[in-house]
Amino acid sequence: MPRKARNYLAGMPYHVVQRGNNREPCFVEPENYQFYLQLWEEVSKRYGVDVHAFCLMTNHIHFLVTPHEQDALSNTMKVVGSRYAQYFNSQYRRTGTLWEGRHRSSLVQSESYALLCYRYIELNPVRASMVAHPGEYQWSSYRANAWGERHWLKPHEEYLRLGPHASERRHAYRELFRNSLDSDDIHKIQQGTQYNHPVTDDRFCRMIEQKYGIKVGKISRGRPPKRRI
């Protein structure tokens, strides 16, 4: 059976997730993380993908990105994934696939969920009990977005609306992390990437369907009700 075609819309943000095969580690030492991020910087610029936020966990990755061409995100993921797999296999004298099939992605409604996805991505190490605060984790974009650490990221327009000046935006961004994420929002984002469904509301879904002539699913807010047996 042929794979379902990806409907990537130019100029729209996406939350992208890719896991290691059998959930095995994809990164085992600092050089691995550094090489992977260097690939993203190089390849995303080549194909025209803005990177807003990221987090590299031991056995999976999260990115919030905006592609500028319909195939830009697919090309970026393909090239980064294959080149990193070649590097990793050569480095550790292993064979076989590194990644668990295709990456998963979820269209993100900008005005309602972009900053929520920023926080979800950068709070991954906290939820995994690896650190107490996202600023303690080296392999995410938090330090760049919250403190202005030099980086190649491009802020999303919703980030830029946090304030007229960089210092004000960074302060406002740090304030967003004073509160933990709502469990329903976490569930919505996780379900979105799991099933490649957009993280949106009904109005946004209808607008996308009418404007682009495509059918999009929608993940309801909150956890599904328990089935009675």
C-alpha positions in Angstrom: 0.0 0.0 0.0 1.5 3.4 -1.0 2.3 5.9 1.8 -0.2 8.7 2.4 1.1 11.9 0.8 2.2 14.7 3.2 0.3 18.0 2.8 2.9 20.5 3.9 1.6 24.1 3.5 4.3 26.7 2.8 4.4 29.4 5.5 2.7 27.3 8.1 4.4 26.1 11.3 4.8 22.4 12.0 5.8 20.4 15.0 8.0 17.5 13.9 9.0 14.4 15.8 11.3 11.6 14.8 12.3 8.6 17.0 15.1 6.2 17.0 14.4 2.7 15.8 13.0 0.5 18.6 13.4 3.7 20.8 17.2 3.1 20.9 19.5 6.0 21.5 20.3 8.3 18.5 22.7 10.4 20.6 25.3 9.0 23.0 27.9 11.8 23.4 28.1 15.5 22.9 29.7 15.3 19.4 26.5 13.5 18.1 24.2 16.3 19.2 26.6 18.9 17.8 26.9 17.2 14.4 23.1 16.7 14.1 22.4 20.4 14.9 25.1 21.4 12.3 23.3 19.4 9.7 20.0 21.1 10.6 21.5 24.5 10.3 23.1 23.7 6.9 20.2 21.8 5.3 17.3 23.9 6.6 18.9 27.0 5.1 19.5 25.2 1.8 15.8 24.2 1.4 14.2 27.1 3.1 12.9 25.9 6.5 12.8 28.3 9.4 13.6 26.6 12.7 11.9 28.2 15.8 12.5 25.7 18.5 14.0 22.2 19.0 15.0 19.6 21.6 17.2 16.7 21.1 16.4 13.9 23.5 18.5 10.7 23.8 16.3 8.7 21.5 14.1 11.2 19.6 14.0 14.8 18.4 11.4 17.6 18.4 11.4 20.7 16.1 9.1 23.6 15.5 9.6 24.8 11.9 8.0 26.7 9.1 8.8 25.5 5.6 8.7 28.1 2.7 8.1 25.6 0.0 5.8 22.6 -0.1 8.6 20.0 -0.2 11.1 21.9 1.9 10.4 20.1 5.1 10.3 16.6 3.5 13.7 17.3 1.8 15.2 18.7 5.0 14.2 15.7 7.1 15.3 13.2 4.4 18.8 14.7 4.0 19.4 15.4 7.7 18.1 11.9 8.6 20.2 10.0 6.0 23.4 11.9 6.5 23.2 11.6 10.3 22.4 7.9 10.1 25.5 7.4 7.9 27.6 9.4 10.4 26.2 7.5 13.4 26.6 4.1 11.8 30.2 4.8 10.8 31.1 6.3 14.1 29.8 3.3 16.1 30.4 0.6 13.6 26.8 -0.4 13.4 24.5 -1.3 10.5 20.8 -1.0 9.8 18.3 1.7 10.2 18.7 4.4 12.8 15.3 6.0 12.7 11.8 4.6 13.3 10.3 5.0 9.9 9.1 8.3 8.7 9.1 11.4 10.9 5.7 12.5 12.3 4.4 16.1 12.0 1.5 18.2 13.0 0.4 21.5 11.6 0.2 24.1 14.3 -2.3 26.9 14.5 0.0 29.9 14.9 -1.9 32.4 17.1 -3.3 29.8 19.5 -0.6 27.1 19.7 2.8 28.3 18.4 4.1 29.4 21.8 2.5 26.4 23.4 4.5 24.2 21.1 7.7 26.2 21.9 7.1 25.4 25.6 6.1 21.8 25.0 9.3 21.1 23.0 11.7 22.8 25.4 10.1 21.3 28.5 10.7 17.7 27.3 13.8 17.2 29.5 11.8 18.5 32.5 8.9 16.1 31.9 11.5 13.3 31.5 13.0 14.2 34.9 16.4 14.9 33.3 16.6 18.4 34.7 14.6 20.6 37.0 14.5 23.6 34.6 14.7 23.8 30.8 17.7 26.2 31.0 19.8 23.4 32.5 19.5 21.3 29.4 22.1 21.9 26.8 20.5 20.4 23.7 17.4 22.5 23.3 16.6 26.0 22.0 15.5 27.3 25.4 18.7 29.2 26.1 18.5 30.9 22.7 14.9 31.9 23.0 14.9 32.8 26.7 18.4 34.4 27.1 19.5 35.2 23.5 22.3 32.7 23.3 23.8 33.0 19.8 22.1 30.7 17.5 20.8 30.2 13.9 17.1 30.0 14.9 14.6 32.3 13.4 11.8 33.5 15.8 8.2 32.7 14.9 6.0 35.8 14.5 4.1 34.9 17.7 7.4 35.0 19.6 8.1 38.4 18.1 4.8 39.6 19.4 6.0 39.1 22.9 7.6 42.5 22.9 9.0 45.3 20.8 12.6 44.7 21.8 14.7 41.6 22.1 15.2 41.9 25.9 11.5 42.4 26.5 10.7 39.3 24.3 13.1 37.2 26.2 11.8 38.3 29.6 8.2 37.6 28.5 9.3 34.2 27.1 10.9 33.2 30.4 7.7 34.2 32.2 5.7 31.7 30.1 7.7 28.9 31.8 6.7 29.9 35.3 3.6 27.7 34.9 3.5 24.1 33.8 1.6 23.0 30.7 -2.0 22.0 31.1 -2.4 18.2 30.8 -5.0 18.6 28.1 -2.7 20.7 26.0 0.1 18.1 26.4 -2.3 15.4 25.3 -3.5 17.5 22.3 0.1 18.1 21.1 1.1 14.5 21.6 -1.9 13.2 19.7 -1.3 15.6 16.9 2.1 14.3 16.1 1.2 10.7 16.8 -1.5 10.8 14.1 -0.2 13.6 11.9 -3.2 15.7 12.8 -3.1 19.5 13.1 -3.2 21.2 16.5 -6.0 23.7 15.8 -9.5 24.7 16.5 -12.5 24.0 14.3 -12.5 27.4 12.7 -8.9 27.1 11.6 -9.5 23.6 10.2 -12.4 24.8 8.1 -10.3 27.7 6.8 -7.5 25.4 5.8 -9.9 23.0 4.1 -11.6 25.7 2.1 -8.5 27.6 1.2 -6.3 24.7 0.1 -9.0 22.1 -0.8 -7.6 19.4 1.5 -9.2 17.4 4.3 -7.6 17.8 7.7 -8.3 15.9 10.9 -8.6 17.5 14.3 -7.6 16.3 17.7 -10.2 17.2 20.3 -9.0 19.0 23.5 -8.7 16.7 26.5 -8.3 13.0 26.9 -10.8 10.7 25.3 -13.5 9.3 27.5 -12.9 5.9 29.0 -14.8 3.1 27.2 -17.2 1.1 29.4 -16.7 -2.7 29.2 
